[in-house]
């Protein structure tokens, strides 16, 4: 049996699952603009601020510098995928990190546009802002779909249950299948 290492710390997993559950609840179950939708949106904003800060002071796997999707990292990862080569690394892959950053940007944008719709009097009832908010929610949903599909495909490719690692915090430590 291959050894595992502690990878995802409890705070990172709390932020991950909180954002996932809040987005799912607000997108599918809460009426836009109702109290639950608003309060869960504020909670998501707080989780996002906490996660961004944790990226500077948290453990290595949570730090931005460990996985920030630079052009060189993205190119190396894309080439490995194109060639069918293994690209096993602890933590986020470069393309996975890019999707994560885009999802976080989308959630932050949802928070800002939601707040603007409620708190900026000059924008109250502005149809363009409501349309933008709705479009952002759809874009985040599409990114979530990409994220889930990639986690499943990579789990099969690497012969490792990647979603389970976000539950347990542990991941296989070696390249061996």
N, C-alpha and C positions, 0 to 999 in steps of 0.2 A: 504494500500500500504506500502511495506517495504521501510525503509529509505535507501538512498545510501550515500556513502562516496566518497570523492575524493581519488583515488588510484594512478593512473598513471599520473605523471606530464607531462607537455608539452615537455620537453626535451627528456624524455624517449620515449614518443610516436613519436616524430620527428625521433629519432634514429631508432626505430622499423620500422616505415613505410619507412624511407629512405633505410634501409638495404633491406627490402622486395622488394621495387620497383627496386632498383639497381640490386639486384640478378636476379629478374625476367627479367629485360631488358637485362642484359648481357648474361643470359643463353639462352633466347629465340629469341632475336632480334638483338643483336649486334654481328657482326663478330668478332671472337676471334682475338685479337691483333690490331683491328682498333682503331682509336683515341677515339671514344665514349666509347668503351669497357675499354680502359686504364683510361680515366678520371673518368668514373663512378667507376672503381675499386679504384682509389685514394680517391674518395669521400667516398666510403664504408669504406676504411681504416681509414679515418679521423673520420667518425661516430663511428667506433668501438673503436678507442682510446678515443673519448669523452665519450662513454657509459661506458667503463671500468673505467675511472676516476670518472664518475658520481656515480659509484657503491661504491665509498669510501666517497664521500662528499654530495651526493644527499639526497632526502627525504628517509624515512625508507623503503618504498616499492621498491626503486631502489638500496638499499644497499646490497652488497654481503652477509654481515653477517645476514641479515634478511631471506635469502632464499637459501644460499649455500647448495647444495645437499650432506649433510653428509651421512655416512652409516646409522646412526640411523634414520635420517629423511626419507631416501629412504625406509628403511625397514618398518617403520610405515605406510608410504603412500601405499606401495605395499600390505601390509597386509590388510589395510582398503579396497583397491580396490578388493583384492581377496575375502574378506568376503562380498562384496557388501555394505559396510558401506559408509556413507557420509564422505567426507574429504574436507570440505569447509574451506578455509582460504583465507584471503585477500592476494593478491600477488601471486607469483608463488608457485605451489605445488612442492614438492621435485623432482618428476619425470619430471615435466615441466621445472624446473630449470636445471636439467641435460641435457635435450634436448636443452635448450637455450644455455648452456655453450658449448655443442658439436657443435651447429650451429655457435656460435661465433668463436670457435676454427677453424672450417672449413673455415669460411670467412677470418679469419686472415691468414690461410694457403694458401688460394687462392691468397690473396694479396701478400704474400711473394713469392710464386712460380711465379705469374705473373710478379712481379718486377724482379725476377731473370732471367726470360726468356728474358726480354728486356734490363736489365742494366748490367748483369754480362757477359762480353765478352766470357769468357771460357765456358759458358753454352748456348750461343746463338745457337738456332737450335737443342739443345739436345732433342732427342725424348723422353727419359725417363722423362724429366721435363714436357714436354707438356702432356704426358700421365698421369703423377701425377696430374697436374693441372686439366685435364679433369675428372679424377677419383674423385678428391676432389669436383668438381662442381656437379657431379652426387650424391655424398654422401650427400652434403648439400641439394640438391633437395629432396632426400629421407627423410632427417630429417625435411624439411619443410612440406612434406606430412604427416609425423607423427604428427608434431605440429598442422597442420590444422585439421586433423582427431581427435586428442585428444581434441582440442578446441570445435569441434562440438559435440563429444560424451559427454564431460563433461557439455556442455551447456544443453543438453537434460537431463542428469542425475541430474544436480543441478537445472534444470528449471530456467536457467539464461543465458542471451545472453552474453557469455564471449567475443566474437570478438567485440561486440559493446563497451565493456568497454575499449578496446584499442583505440577506436575512440573518445569516450567522456571523458575518464579518470575517470569515475565513476563506482562504483560497489556496489551491494547490500551489506549492512553492517551486516546482521544477517544470521543465519543458516536456518531460516524459508524458506520453499519453496514458 
